[in-house]
Amino acid sequence: MARILALDYGGRRTGIATTDPLQIIATPLITVQTEDLMDYLCDYTAKEEVSDIVVGQPTRHDGSFSGIEQYIVEFIEKFKAKFPAITVHRINEMYSSKDAMQALIASGVKKKGRRDKKLLDSTAATLLLQEFLYEK
C-alpha cells in the first residue's frame, strides 16, 4: 500500500506527517520551509509511493477561513497539476497548533523542546493525519 501524507501548511513553515505503508500509524516526518515544500514533496514521492495527501483547512469560529487559505488553495492547484494521481483531502485544522502543544506537553517534551516551532508544526500535521485516519 501507499503512504498518506498530511500537511500543516503555514506561511513560513509546513509540518509534514506520514503513515506507514499499511496506513495505520501516523508519525511526524519533517518540517520544511514552505517555499521548499514542492521540491521536498517531489523528492519524497520519487522515493515513496503516496496515494493521498491531507491538507489542513484553517477555519475560524464563525466558519470563515483564515487569510492563509488562499495560499493553500494555490498550493493545492499546483500540487494537483504536478501529482494528478494523488488524491487531495481537506480537514478542519481549527486548534491544531493548540492540540499539538498539548500533545507535546502530555508526551513529556520539556519547555525548551516545545519552543521548537518545527516540532510543533510536524506534530500538528500528525494530529491532522490521525484524525483523517480515524474518519476514514
SESEKE-939665 format. One record per residue: residue number from 0; residue in three letters; x negated, y negated, z of N, C-alpha, C in turn. Coordinates in steps of 0.02 Angstrom, whole numbers, always signed. Layout:
// residues N
<seq: NUM | type: ALA | n_east: X | n_north: Y | n_up: Z | ca_east: X | ca_north: Y | ca_up: Z | c_east: X | c_north: Y | c_up: Z>
...
END
This chain:
// residues 136
<seq: 0 | type: MET | n_east: -42 | n_north: +60 | n_up: +0 | ca_east: +0 | ca_north: +0 | ca_up: +0 | c_east: -44 | c_north: -62 | c_up: +0>
<seq: 1 | type: ALA | n_east: -14 | n_north: -115 | n_up: -22 | ca_east: -50 | ca_north: -179 | ca_up: -23 | c_east: -38 | c_north: -217 | c_up: +42>
<seq: 2 | type: ARG | n_east: -81 | n_north: -264 | n_up: +54 | ca_east: -76 | ca_north: -306 | ca_up: +114 | c_east: -26 | c_north: -363 | c_up: +102>
<seq: 3 | type: ILE | n_east: -4 | n_north: -392 | n_up: +158 | ca_east: +35 | ca_north: -454 | ca_up: +157 | c_east: -7 | c_north: -507 | c_up: +191>
<seq: 4 | type: LEU | n_east: -10 | n_north: -566 | n_up: +163 | ca_east: -45 | ca_north: -623 | ca_up: +193 | c_east: +6 | c_north: -673 | c_up: +219>
<seq: 5 | type: ALA | n_east: -13 | n_north: -710 | n_up: +270 | ca_east: +28 | ca_north: -766 | ca_up: +294 | c_east: -16 | c_north: -827 | c_up: +300>
<seq: 6 | type: LEU | n_east: +14 | n_north: -885 | n_up: +284 | ca_east: -22 | ca_north: -948 | ca_up: +287 | c_east: +13 | c_north: -996 | c_up: +334>
<seq: 7 | type: ASP | n_east: -25 | n_north: -1026 | n_up: +379 | ca_east: -2 | ca_north: -1083 | ca_up: +417 | c_east: -36 | c_north: -1143 | c_up: +384>
<seq: 8 | type: TYR | n_east: -3 | n_north: -1169 | n_up: +333 | ca_east: -31 | ca_north: -1221 | ca_up: +290 | c_east: -34 | c_north: -1288 | c_up: +326>
<seq: 9 | type: GLY | n_east: -91 | n_north: -1320 | n_up: +324 | ca_east: -99 | ca_north: -1385 | ca_up: +355 | c_east: -134 | c_north: -1434 | c_up: +309>
<seq: 10 | type: GLY | n_east: -131 | n_north: -1496 | n_up: +326 | ca_east: -163 | ca_north: -1548 | ca_up: +286 | c_east: -238 | c_north: -1541 | c_up: +281>
<seq: 11 | type: ARG | n_east: -270 | n_north: -1520 | n_up: +335 | ca_east: -343 | ca_north: -1511 | ca_up: +337 | c_east: -363 | c_north: -1438 | c_up: +333>
<seq: 12 | type: ARG | n_east: -330 | n_north: -1397 | n_up: +374 | ca_east: -348 | ca_north: -1326 | ca_up: +380 | c_east: -287 | c_north: -1283 | c_up: +369>
<seq: 13 | type: THR | n_east: -299 | n_north: -1222 | n_up: +346 | ca_east: -246 | ca_north: -1173 | ca_up: +338 | c_east: -267 | c_north: -1108 | c_up: +372>
<seq: 14 | type: GLY | n_east: -226 | n_north: -1087 | n_up: +419 | ca_east: -238 | ca_north: -1024 | ca_up: +453 | c_east: -211 | c_north: -967 | c_up: +410>
<seq: 15 | type: ILE | n_east: -248 | n_north: -912 | n_up: +408 | ca_east: -228 | ca_north: -855 | ca_up: +367 | c_east: -228 | c_north: -793 | c_up: +410>
<seq: 16 | type: ALA | n_east: -176 | n_north: -753 | n_up: +402 | ca_east: -171 | ca_north: -688 | ca_up: +437 | c_east: -155 | c_north: -635 | c_up: +384>
<seq: 17 | type: THR | n_east: -170 | n_north: -573 | n_up: +401 | ca_east: -158 | ca_north: -518 | ca_up: +355 | c_east: -131 | c_north: -458 | c_up: +391>
<seq: 18 | type: THR | n_east: -100 | n_north: -413 | n_up: +353 | ca_east: -80 | ca_north: -349 | ca_up: +381 | c_east: -132 | c_north: -297 | c_up: +364>
<seq: 19 | type: ASP | n_east: -126 | n_north: -241 | n_up: +395 | ca_east: -164 | ca_north: -182 | ca_up: +375 | c_east: -133 | c_north: -156 | c_up: +310>
<seq: 20 | type: PRO | n_east: -165 | n_north: -111 | n_up: +275 | ca_east: -137 | ca_north: -86 | ca_up: +212 | c_east: -68 | c_north: -53 | c_up: +219>
<seq: 21 | type: LEU | n_east: -51 | n_north: -27 | n_up: +278 | ca_east: +15 | ca_north: +3 | ca_up: +288 | c_east: +68 | c_north: -48 | c_up: +307>
<seq: 22 | type: GLN | n_east: +48 | n_north: -111 | n_up: +313 | ca_east: +93 | ca_north: -167 | ca_up: +328 | c_east: +129 | c_north: -158 | c_up: +396>
<seq: 23 | type: ILE | n_east: +90 | n_north: -136 | n_up: +445 | ca_east: +117 | ca_north: -125 | ca_up: +512 | c_east: +93 | c_north: -178 | c_up: +561>
<seq: 24 | type: ILE | n_east: +28 | n_north: -194 | n_up: +559 | ca_east: -3 | ca_north: -238 | ca_up: +608 | c_east: -26 | c_north: -303 | c_up: +576>
<seq: 25 | type: ALA | n_east: -9 | n_north: -358 | n_up: +607 | ca_east: -32 | ca_north: -424 | ca_up: +584 | c_east: -92 | c_north: -445 | c_up: +626>
<seq: 26 | type: THR | n_east: -145 | n_north: -468 | n_up: +593 | ca_east: -204 | ca_north: -491 | ca_up: +628 | c_east: -229 | c_north: -556 | c_up: +598>
<seq: 27 | type: PRO | n_east: -260 | n_north: -599 | n_up: +639 | ca_east: -289 | ca_north: -660 | ca_up: +612 | c_east: -345 | c_north: -642 | c_up: +564>
<seq: 28 | type: LEU | n_east: -351 | n_north: -679 | n_up: +510 | ca_east: -403 | ca_north: -666 | ca_up: +461 | c_east: -456 | c_north: -721 | c_up: +464>
<seq: 29 | type: ILE | n_east: -436 | n_north: -783 | n_up: +451 | ca_east: -483 | ca_north: -838 | ca_up: +447 | c_east: -444 | c_north: -903 | c_up: +445>
<seq: 30 | type: THR | n_east: -478 | n_north: -957 | n_up: +457 | ca_east: -451 | ca_north: -1024 | ca_up: +444 | c_east: -498 | c_north: -1057 | c_up: +396>
<seq: 31 | type: VAL | n_east: -470 | n_north: -1084 | n_up: +342 | ca_east: -511 | ca_north: -1116 | ca_up: +290 | c_east: -489 | c_north: -1188 | c_up: +283>
<seq: 32 | type: GLN | n_east: -533 | n_north: -1229 | n_up: +255 | ca_east: -514 | ca_north: -1297 | ca_up: +238 | c_east: -461 | c_north: -1291 | c_up: +183>
<seq: 33 | type: THR | n_east: -408 | n_north: -1329 | n_up: +188 | ca_east: -353 | ca_north: -1323 | ca_up: +141 | c_east: -376 | c_north: -1336 | c_up: +69>
<seq: 34 | type: GLU | n_east: -424 | n_north: -1380 | n_up: +61 | ca_east: -450 | ca_north: -1394 | ca_up: -7 | c_east: -484 | c_north: -1332 | c_up: -37>
<seq: 35 | type: ASP | n_east: -506 | n_north: -1285 | n_up: +5 | ca_east: -539 | ca_north: -1224 | ca_up: -18 | c_east: -493 | c_north: -1164 | c_up: -19>
<seq: 36 | type: LEU | n_east: -429 | n_north: -1174 | n_up: -3 | ca_east: -382 | ca_north: -1118 | ca_up: +5 | c_east: -374 | c_north: -1076 | c_up: -58>
<seq: 37 | type: MET | n_east: -363 | n_north: -1107 | n_up: -114 | ca_east: -351 | ca_north: -1069 | ca_up: -175 | c_east: -413 | c_north: -1028 | c_up: -194>
<seq: 38 | type: ASP | n_east: -472 | n_north: -1057 | n_up: -186 | ca_east: -534 | ca_north: -1020 | ca_up: -200 | c_east: -540 | c_north: -959 | c_up: -154>
<seq: 39 | type: TYR | n_east: -524 | n_north: -969 | n_up: -90 | ca_east: -527 | ca_north: -913 | ca_up: -43 | c_east: -478 | c_north: -858 | c_up: -63>
<seq: 40 | type: LEU | n_east: -417 | n_north: -877 | n_up: -81 | ca_east: -367 | ca_north: -828 | ca_up: -100 | c_east: -387 | c_north: -790 | c_up: -163>
<seq: 41 | type: CYS | n_east: -418 | n_north: -824 | n_up: -210 | ca_east: -443 | ca_north: -791 | ca_up: -270 | c_east: -495 | c_north: -739 | c_up: -253>
<seq: 42 | type: ASP | n_east: -542 | n_north: -756 | n_up: -209 | ca_east: -594 | ca_north: -710 | ca_up: -188 | c_east: -563 | c_north: -651 | c_up: -150>
<seq: 43 | type: TYR | n_east: -517 | n_north: -666 | n_up: -105 | ca_east: -487 | ca_north: -613 | ca_up: -64 | c_east: -447 | c_north: -564 | c_up: -106>
<seq: 44 | type: THR | n_east: -406 | n_north: -590 | n_up: -152 | ca_east: -364 | ca_north: -546 | ca_up: -193 | c_east: -406 | c_north: -506 | c_up: -243>
<seq: 45 | type: ALA | n_east: -466 | n_north: -528 | n_up: -257 | ca_east: -510 | ca_north: -489 | ca_up: -301 | c_east: -537 | c_north: -427 | c_up: -264>
<seq: 46 | type: LYS | n_east: -539 | n_north: -431 | n_up: -197 | ca_east: -565 | ca_north: -376 | ca_up: -156 | c_east: -510 | c_north: -332 | c_up: -126>
<seq: 47 | type: GLU | n_east: -453 | n_north: -363 | n_up: -110 | ca_east: -398 | ca_north: -329 | ca_up: -76 | c_east: -334 | c_north: -336 | c_up: -117>
<seq: 48 | type: GLU | n_east: -294 | n_north: -284 | n_up: -118 | ca_east: -229 | ca_north: -287 | ca_up: -151 | c_east: -179 | c_north: -323 | c_up: -105>
<seq: 49 | type: VAL | n_east: -145 | n_north: -373 | n_up: -131 | ca_east: -96 | ca_north: -412 | ca_up: -93 | c_east: -30 | c_north: -409 | c_up: -131>
<seq: 50 | type: SER | n_east: +23 | n_north: -389 | n_up: -97 | ca_east: +89 | ca_north: -385 | ca_up: -129 | c_east: +132 | c_north: -446 | c_up: -115>
<seq: 51 | type: ASP | n_east: +124 | n_north: -475 | n_up: -56 | ca_east: +166 | ca_north: -531 | ca_up: -35 | c_east: +125 | c_north: -582 | c_up: +3>
<seq: 52 | type: ILE | n_east: +151 | n_north: -643 | n_up: +3 | ca_east: +121 | ca_north: -695 | ca_up: +44 | c_east: +178 | c_north: -733 | c_up: +79>
<seq: 53 | type: VAL | n_east: +169 | n_north: -745 | n_up: +143 | ca_east: +218 | ca_north: -780 | ca_up: +184 | c_east: +190 | c_north: -849 | c_up: +199>
<seq: 54 | type: VAL | n_east: +229 | n_north: -901 | n_up: +183 | ca_east: +206 | ca_north: -969 | ca_up: +194 | c_east: +255 | c_north: -1003 | c_up: +241>
<seq: 55 | type: GLY | n_east: +228 | n_north: -1033 | n_up: +294 | ca_east: +269 | ca_north: -1067 | ca_up: +342 | c_east: +306 | c_north: -1126 | c_up: +312>
<seq: 56 | type: GLN | n_east: +367 | n_north: -1136 | n_up: +336 | ca_east: +408 | ca_north: -1192 | ca_up: +313 | c_east: +420 | c_north: -1237 | c_up: +374>
<seq: 57 | type: PRO | n_east: +388 | n_north: -1296 | n_up: +374 | ca_east: +392 | ca_north: -1340 | ca_up: +433 | c_east: +460 | c_north: -1375 | c_up: +437>
<seq: 58 | type: THR | n_east: +500 | n_north: -1352 | n_up: +483 | ca_east: +568 | ca_north: -1378 | ca_up: +492 | c_east: +572 | c_north: -1419 | c_up: +556>
<seq: 59 | type: ARG | n_east: +608 | n_north: -1474 | n_up: +552 | ca_east: +620 | ca_north: -1515 | ca_up: +612 | c_east: +684 | c_north: -1493 | c_up: +646>
<seq: 60 | type: HIS | n_east: +697 | n_north: -1519 | n_up: +705 | ca_east: +758 | ca_north: -1502 | ca_up: +743 | c_east: +822 | c_north: -1517 | c_up: +705>
<seq: 61 | type: ASP | n_east: +821 | n_north: -1570 | n_up: +665 | ca_east: +882 | ca_north: -1589 | ca_up: +628 | c_east: +890 | c_north: -1550 | c_up: +563>
<seq: 62 | type: GLY | n_east: +845 | n_north: -1502 | n_up: +550 | ca_east: +850 | ca_north: -1461 | ca_up: +490 | c_east: +811 | c_north: -1488 | c_up: +431>
<seq: 63 | type: SER | n_east: +785 | n_north: -1549 | n_up: +436 | ca_east: +746 | ca_north: -1577 | ca_up: +381 | c_east: +675 | c_north: -1549 | c_up: +383>
<seq: 64 | type: PHE | n_east: +639 | n_north: -1560 | n_up: +330 | ca_east: +570 | ca_north: -1536 | ca_up: +326 | c_east: +522 | c_north: -1592 | c_up: +342>
<seq: 65 | type: SER | n_east: +464 | n_north: -1574 | n_up: +370 | ca_east: +414 | ca_north: -1624 | ca_up: +385 | c_east: +380 | c_north: -1646 | c_up: +321>
<seq: 66 | type: GLY | n_east: +340 | n_north: -1698 | n_up: +325 | ca_east: +309 | ca_north: -1728 | ca_up: +266 | c_east: +262 | c_north: -1682 | c_up: +228>
<seq: 67 | type: ILE | n_east: +233 | n_north: -1634 | n_up: +261 | ca_east: +186 | ca_north: -1589 | ca_up: +227 | c_east: +221 | c_north: -1540 | c_up: +180>
<seq: 68 | type: GLU | n_east: +286 | n_north: -1533 | n_up: +187 | ca_east: +323 | ca_north: -1485 | ca_up: +145 | c_east: +311 | c_north: -1497 | c_up: +71>
<seq: 69 | type: GLN | n_east: +307 | n_north: -1560 | n_up: +50 | ca_east: +296 | ca_north: -1574 | ca_up: -22 | c_east: +230 | c_north: -1545 | c_up: -46>
<seq: 70 | type: TYR | n_east: +179 | n_north: -1547 | n_up: -3 | ca_east: +113 | ca_north: -1519 | ca_up: -21 | c_east: +115 | c_north: -1443 | c_up: -22>
<seq: 71 | type: ILE | n_east: +154 | n_north: -1415 | n_up: +23 | ca_east: +162 | ca_north: -1342 | ca_up: +25 | c_east: +197 | c_north: -1318 | c_up: -39>
<seq: 72 | type: VAL | n_east: +249 | n_north: -1353 | n_up: -59 | ca_east: +285 | ca_north: -1335 | ca_up: -120 | c_east: +238 | c_north: -1339 | c_up: -181>
<seq: 73 | type: GLU | n_east: +197 | n_north: -1392 | n_up: -184 | ca_east: +148 | ca_north: -1398 | ca_up: -239 | c_east: +99 | c_north: -1339 | c_up: -238>
<seq: 74 | type: PHE | n_east: +75 | n_north: -1321 | n_up: -178 | ca_east: +30 | ca_north: -1265 | ca_up: -173 | c_east: +63 | c_north: -1201 | c_up: -197>
<seq: 75 | type: ILE | n_east: +125 | n_north: -1189 | n_up: -176 | ca_east: +161 | ca_north: -1128 | ca_up: -195 | c_east: +170 | c_north: -1124 | c_up: -270>
<seq: 76 | type: GLU | n_east: +185 | n_north: -1180 | n_up: -302 | ca_east: +192 | ca_north: -1181 | ca_up: -375 | c_east: +126 | c_north: -1161 | c_up: -409>
<seq: 77 | type: LYS | n_east: +71 | n_north: -1187 | n_up: -385 | ca_east: +5 | ca_north: -1169 | ca_up: -412 | c_east: -10 | c_north: -1095 | c_up: -399>
<seq: 78 | type: PHE | n_east: +7 | n_north: -1073 | n_up: -338 | ca_east: -6 | ca_north: -1004 | ca_up: -319 | c_east: +33 | c_north: -956 | c_up: -364>
<seq: 79 | type: LYS | n_east: +97 | n_north: -970 | n_up: -375 | ca_east: +139 | ca_north: -927 | ca_up: -417 | c_east: +113 | c_north: -925 | c_up: -489>
<seq: 80 | type: ALA | n_east: +88 | n_north: -981 | n_up: -513 | ca_east: +61 | ca_north: -982 | ca_up: -581 | c_east: -2 | c_north: -939 | c_up: -586>
<seq: 81 | type: LYS | n_east: -43 | n_north: -940 | n_up: -534 | ca_east: -106 | ca_north: -903 | ca_up: -534 | c_east: -96 | c_north: -829 | c_up: -517>
<seq: 82 | type: PHE | n_east: -47 | n_north: -815 | n_up: -473 | ca_east: -35 | ca_north: -746 | ca_up: -449 | c_east: +39 | c_north: -728 | c_up: -458>
<seq: 83 | type: PRO | n_east: +63 | n_north: -721 | n_up: -519 | ca_east: +134 | ca_north: -708 | ca_up: -530 | c_east: +159 | c_north: -641 | c_up: -502>
<seq: 84 | type: ALA | n_east: +114 | n_north: -594 | n_up: -490 | ca_east: +134 | ca_north: -528 | ca_up: -465 | c_east: +143 | c_north: -528 | c_up: -389>
<seq: 85 | type: ILE | n_east: +121 | n_north: -580 | n_up: -354 | ca_east: +127 | ca_north: -583 | ca_up: -281 | c_east: +190 | c_north: -622 | c_up: -263>
<seq: 86 | type: THR | n_east: +233 | n_north: -590 | n_up: -224 | ca_east: +296 | ca_north: -621 | ca_up: -203 | c_east: +283 | c_north: -670 | c_up: -146>
<seq: 87 | type: VAL | n_east: +312 | n_north: -730 | n_up: -152 | ca_east: +305 | ca_north: -781 | ca_up: -100 | c_east: +368 | c_north: -783 | c_up: -58>
<seq: 88 | type: HIS | n_east: +359 | n_north: -782 | n_up: +7 | ca_east: +415 | ca_north: -788 | ca_up: +55 | c_east: +404 | c_north: -850 | c_up: +98>
<seq: 89 | type: ARG | n_east: +457 | n_north: -881 | n_up: +118 | ca_east: +453 | ca_north: -937 | ca_up: +165 | c_east: +483 | c_north: -917 | c_up: +231>
<seq: 90 | type: ILE | n_east: +454 | n_north: -943 | n_up: +285 | ca_east: +479 | ca_north: -928 | ca_up: +352 | c_east: +474 | c_north: -991 | c_up: +394>
<seq: 91 | type: ASN | n_east: +524 | n_north: -1003 | n_up: +434 | ca_east: +526 | ca_north: -1062 | ca_up: +476 | c_east: +467 | c_north: -1061 | c_up: +525>
<seq: 92 | type: GLU | n_east: +429 | n_north: -1114 | n_up: +525 | ca_east: +371 | ca_north: -1116 | ca_up: +570 | c_east: +379 | c_north: -1166 | c_up: +627>
<seq: 93 | type: MET | n_east: +441 | n_north: -1185 | n_up: +642 | ca_east: +451 | ca_north: -1230 | ca_up: +698 | c_east: +422 | c_north: -1198 | c_up: +762>
<seq: 94 | type: TYR | n_east: +382 | n_north: -1233 | n_up: +797 | ca_east: +349 | ca_north: -1212 | ca_up: +859 | c_east: +292 | c_north: -1162 | c_up: +848>
<seq: 95 | type: SER | n_east: +270 | n_north: -1151 | n_up: +787 | ca_east: +218 | ca_north: -1100 | ca_up: +776 | c_east: +154 | c_north: -1118 | c_up: +812>
<seq: 96 | type: SER | n_east: +134 | n_north: -1181 | n_up: +811 | ca_east: +72 | ca_north: -1201 | ca_up: +845 | c_east: +80 | c_north: -1196 | c_up: +921>
<seq: 97 | type: LYS | n_east: +139 | n_north: -1215 | n_up: +945 | ca_east: +152 | ca_north: -1211 | ca_up: +1017 | c_east: +153 | c_north: -1138 | c_up: +1039>
<seq: 98 | type: ASP | n_east: +186 | n_north: -1095 | n_up: +1000 | ca_east: +188 | ca_north: -1024 | ca_up: +1016 | c_east: +118 | c_north: -993 | c_up: +1012>
<seq: 99 | type: ALA | n_east: +78 | n_north: -1016 | n_up: +963 | ca_east: +10 | ca_north: -990 | ca_up: +957 | c_east: -31 | c_north: -1009 | c_up: +1018>
<seq: 100 | type: MET | n_east: -23 | n_north: -1069 | n_up: +1043 | ca_east: -59 | ca_north: -1090 | ca_up: +1103 | c_east: -38 | c_north: -1047 | c_up: +1162>
<seq: 101 | type: GLN | n_east: +26 | n_north: -1033 | n_up: +1169 | ca_east: +50 | ca_north: -991 | ca_up: +1224 | c_east: +22 | c_north: -920 | c_up: +1218>
<seq: 102 | type: ALA | n_east: +17 | n_north: -895 | n_up: +1156 | ca_east: -11 | ca_north: -828 | ca_up: +1146 | c_east: -85 | c_north: -826 | c_up: +1165>
<seq: 103 | type: LEU | n_east: -122 | n_north: -879 | n_up: +1149 | ca_east: -193 | ca_north: -883 | ca_up: +1168 | c_east: -201 | c_north: -885 | c_up: +1243>
<seq: 104 | type: ILE | n_east: -159 | n_north: -923 | n_up: +1276 | ca_east: -161 | ca_north: -927 | ca_up: +1349 | c_east: -146 | c_north: -858 | c_up: +1379>
<seq: 105 | type: ALA | n_east: -93 | n_north: -827 | n_up: +1353 | ca_east: -73 | ca_north: -761 | ca_up: +1379 | c_east: -126 | c_north: -708 | c_up: +1368>
<seq: 106 | type: SER | n_east: -164 | n_north: -715 | n_up: +1314 | ca_east: -216 | ca_north: -665 | ca_up: +1300 | c_east: -281 | c_north: -678 | c_up: +1337>
<seq: 107 | type: GLY | n_east: -283 | n_north: -732 | n_up: +1376 | ca_east: -341 | ca_north: -745 | ca_up: +1418 | c_east: -395 | c_north: -787 | c_up: +1387>
<seq: 108 | type: VAL | n_east: -381 | n_north: -819 | n_up: +1331 | ca_east: -431 | ca_north: -862 | ca_up: +1299 | c_east: -442 | c_north: -923 | c_up: +1344>
<seq: 109 | type: LYS | n_east: -504 | n_north: -936 | n_up: +1361 | ca_east: -521 | ca_north: -992 | ca_up: +1404 | c_east: -504 | c_north: -1059 | c_up: +1371>
<seq: 110 | type: LYS | n_east: -497 | n_north: -1110 | n_up: +1412 | ca_east: -478 | ca_north: -1177 | ca_up: +1387 | c_east: -525 | c_north: -1201 | c_up: +1332>
<seq: 111 | type: LYS | n_east: -590 | n_north: -1189 | n_up: +1339 | ca_east: -638 | ca_north: -1209 | ca_up: +1289 | c_east: -623 | c_north: -1175 | c_up: +1222>
<seq: 112 | type: GLY | n_east: -607 | n_north: -1112 | n_up: +1224 | ca_east: -590 | ca_north: -1075 | ca_up: +1163 | c_east: -526 | c_north: -1098 | c_up: +1131>
<seq: 113 | type: ARG | n_east: -478 | n_north: -1119 | n_up: +1173 | ca_east: -413 | ca_north: -1142 | ca_up: +1146 | c_east: -419 | c_north: -1210 | c_up: +1111>
<seq: 114 | type: ARG | n_east: -473 | n_north: -1245 | n_up: +1123 | ca_east: -484 | ca_north: -1309 | ca_up: +1088 | c_east: -504 | c_north: -1300 | c_up: +1016>
<seq: 115 | type: ASP | n_east: -523 | n_north: -1239 | n_up: +998 | ca_east: -544 | ca_north: -1223 | ca_up: +930 | c_east: -482 | c_north: -1221 | c_up: +885>
<seq: 116 | type: LYS | n_east: -473 | n_north: -1273 | n_up: +845 | ca_east: -414 | ca_north: -1278 | ca_up: +802 | c_east: -410 | c_north: -1221 | c_up: +752>
<seq: 117 | type: LYS | n_east: -468 | n_north: -1195 | n_up: +731 | ca_east: -468 | ca_north: -1139 | ca_up: +683 | c_east: -436 | c_north: -1078 | c_up: +714>
<seq: 118 | type: LEU | n_east: -451 | n_north: -1065 | n_up: +777 | ca_east: -421 | ca_north: -1008 | ca_up: +812 | c_east: -346 | c_north: -1018 | c_up: +819>
<seq: 119 | type: LEU | n_east: -325 | n_north: -1078 | n_up: +834 | ca_east: -254 | ca_north: -1093 | ca_up: +841 | c_east: -217 | c_north: -1083 | c_up: +775>
<seq: 120 | type: ASP | n_east: -247 | n_north: -1106 | n_up: +720 | ca_east: -215 | ca_north: -1100 | ca_up: +655 | c_east: -208 | c_north: -1028 | c_up: +632>
<seq: 121 | type: SER | n_east: -260 | n_north: -988 | n_up: +641 | ca_east: -256 | ca_north: -918 | ca_up: +620 | c_east: -208 | c_north: -879 | c_up: +665>
<seq: 122 | type: THR | n_east: -204 | n_north: -898 | n_up: +728 | ca_east: -156 | ca_north: -866 | ca_up: +774 | c_east: -85 | c_north: -884 | c_up: +754>
<seq: 123 | type: ALA | n_east: -73 | n_north: -947 | n_up: +735 | ca_east: -7 | ca_north: -968 | ca_up: +712 | c_east: +13 | c_north: -928 | c_up: +650>
<seq: 124 | type: ALA | n_east: -33 | n_north: -919 | n_up: +604 | ca_east: -19 | ca_north: -879 | ca_up: +544 | c_east: -2 | c_north: -807 | c_up: +563>
<seq: 125 | type: THR | n_east: -36 | n_north: -780 | n_up: +612 | ca_east: -23 | ca_north: -712 | ca_up: +635 | c_east: +47 | c_north: -706 | c_up: +663>
<seq: 126 | type: LEU | n_east: +68 | n_north: -756 | n_up: +702 | ca_east: +136 | ca_north: -755 | ca_up: +730 | c_east: +188 | c_north: -759 | c_up: +675>
<seq: 127 | type: LEU | n_east: +175 | n_north: -800 | n_up: +624 | ca_east: +221 | ca_north: -803 | ca_up: +567 | c_east: +227 | c_north: -736 | c_up: +532>
<seq: 128 | type: LEU | n_east: +170 | n_north: -703 | n_up: +524 | ca_east: +169 | ca_north: -638 | ca_up: +490 | c_east: +204 | c_north: -585 | c_up: +533>
<seq: 129 | type: GLN | n_east: +193 | n_north: -587 | n_up: +598 | ca_east: +228 | ca_north: -539 | ca_up: +641 | c_east: +304 | c_north: -549 | c_up: +637>
<seq: 130 | type: GLU | n_east: +326 | n_north: -611 | n_up: +637 | ca_east: +397 | ca_north: -624 | ca_up: +631 | c_east: +425 | c_north: -598 | c_up: +565>
<seq: 131 | type: PHE | n_east: +388 | n_north: -609 | n_up: +511 | ca_east: +409 | ca_north: -584 | ca_up: +446 | c_east: +414 | c_north: -508 | c_up: +447>
<seq: 132 | type: LEU | n_east: +365 | n_north: -474 | n_up: +476 | ca_east: +366 | ca_north: -402 | ca_up: +479 | c_east: +425 | c_north: -376 | c_up: +520>
<seq: 133 | type: TYR | n_east: +442 | n_north: -411 | n_up: +574 | ca_east: +499 | ca_north: -390 | ca_up: +615 | c_east: +564 | c_north: -397 | c_up: +576>
<seq: 134 | type: GLU | n_east: +569 | n_north: -450 | n_up: +536 | ca_east: +631 | ca_north: -463 | ca_up: +499 | c_east: +637 | c_north: -419 | c_up: +437>
<seq: 135 | type: LYS | n_east: +581 | n_north: -391 | n_up: +415 | ca_east: +579 | ca_north: -351 | ca_up: +354 | c_east: +614 | c_north: -285 | c_up: +360>
END
